[in-house]
Amino acid sequence: MTTTTKKQVQPVLLLDGHHGIYIPKFFAQSVIAGEYICPNKRSLLYEWGELGCPDNEQYWDAWDTVLNNCILEDKCGNKFTLHQNDDLWAVPEGYDVEEFFQ
């Protein structure tokens, strides 16, 4: 009898914090370009448009909406949510974020 263990999916660094206020813009450009699989991309169409420039009045409100609602998916079907602590991370659903970022 062979026992296989499933490796737990780990958080993935998407954008380093050195990008500063441009993290939302660069992330939106990556999603729109198809670099990340985002099953709910269409439901956030308004927000993607608002993330074009940090000077935009709605930039930070749109980013907050994306951070709280965006879902990413990898090629294996694992789903991720976003977490920002200076850096931008894709965190597997159900992952203990607090433990990882201690």
VENUR-V979658 format. One record per residue. N is the residue number from 0. RES is the residue in one small letter. PHI is phi in radians with two decimals (999 if undefined). PSI is psi in degrees with one decimal (* if undefined). Layout:
BEGIN
N,RES,PHI,PSI / N,RES,PHI,PSI
END
This chain:
BEGIN
0,m,999,129.7 / 1,t,-1.83,132.4 / 2,t,-1.91,129.2 / 3,t,-2.00,142.3 / 4,t,-1.96,137.0 / 5,k,-1.48,126.2 / 6,k,-1.27,131.2 / 7,q,-1.23,131.8 / 8,v,-1.23,135.8 / 9,q,-1.78,157.7 / 10,p,-1.03,151.4 / 11,v,-2.13,128.5 / 12,l,-1.29,120.4 / 13,l,-1.65,-47.6 / 14,l,-2.48,131.8 / 15,d,-1.26,146.1 / 16,g,-1.06,-15.8 / 17,h,-1.14,-13.1 / 18,h,-1.33,-13.5 / 19,g,0.93,-128.8 / 20,i,-1.19,-8.1 / 21,y,-1.60,-2.4 / 22,i,-0.96,-49.9 / 23,p,-1.01,-43.7 / 24,k,-1.08,-49.1 / 25,f,-1.15,-37.6 / 26,f,-1.14,-45.8 / 27,a,-1.04,-43.5 / 28,q,-1.06,-39.7 / 29,s,-1.16,-41.8 / 30,v,-1.15,-46.5 / 31,i,-1.08,-37.3 / 32,a,-1.32,-7.0 / 33,g,1.48,14.9 / 34,e,-1.22,-25.6 / 35,y,-2.14,143.9 / 36,i,-1.45,118.3 / 37,c,-2.24,93.1 / 38,p,-1.00,-28.1 / 39,n,-1.82,26.5 / 40,k,-1.00,-40.8 / 41,r,-1.14,-32.5 / 42,s,-1.27,-11.0 / 43,l,-1.97,22.8 / 44,l,-0.97,-44.5 / 45,y,-1.03,-46.0 / 46,e,-1.12,-41.2 / 47,w,-1.01,-40.8 / 48,g,-1.15,-32.9 / 49,e,-1.35,-13.5 / 50,l,-1.62,17.2 / 51,g,-1.28,-26.2 / 52,c,-2.66,129.9 / 53,p,-1.06,-19.7 / 54,d,-1.33,-13.3 / 55,n,-1.09,134.1 / 56,e,-1.02,-32.3 / 57,q,-1.68,3.5 / 58,y,-0.91,-53.9 / 59,w,-1.30,-32.7 / 60,d,-1.14,-42.1 / 61,a,-1.12,-42.0 / 62,w,-1.10,-41.6 / 63,d,-1.04,-42.2 / 64,t,-1.11,-43.7 / 65,v,-1.10,-47.6 / 66,l,-0.98,-37.7 / 67,n,-1.53,-13.0 / 68,n,-2.23,-16.6 / 69,c,-1.23,136.0 / 70,i,-2.11,130.9 / 71,l,-1.94,156.9 / 72,e,-2.41,138.1 / 73,d,-1.61,178.7 / 74,k,-1.17,-16.8 / 75,c,-1.61,-1.3 / 76,g,1.58,3.2 / 77,n,-1.23,135.8 / 78,k,-1.75,145.6 / 79,f,-2.30,148.3 / 80,t,-1.94,169.9 / 81,l,-1.69,146.6 / 82,h,-2.48,131.0 / 83,q,-2.13,124.5 / 84,n,-2.37,63.8 / 85,d,1.37,-62.2 / 86,d,-1.36,158.5 / 87,l,-1.86,125.5 / 88,w,-2.08,147.5 / 89,a,-1.73,119.0 / 90,v,-1.96,127.2 / 91,p,-1.00,140.4 / 92,e,-1.00,136.1 / 93,g,1.47,-0.4 / 94,y,-1.37,142.7 / 95,d,-1.39,92.3 / 96,v,-1.08,-43.2 / 97,e,-1.06,-40.3 / 98,e,-1.17,-41.4 / 99,f,-1.14,-39.1 / 100,f,-1.69,19.2 / 101,q,-1.25,*
END
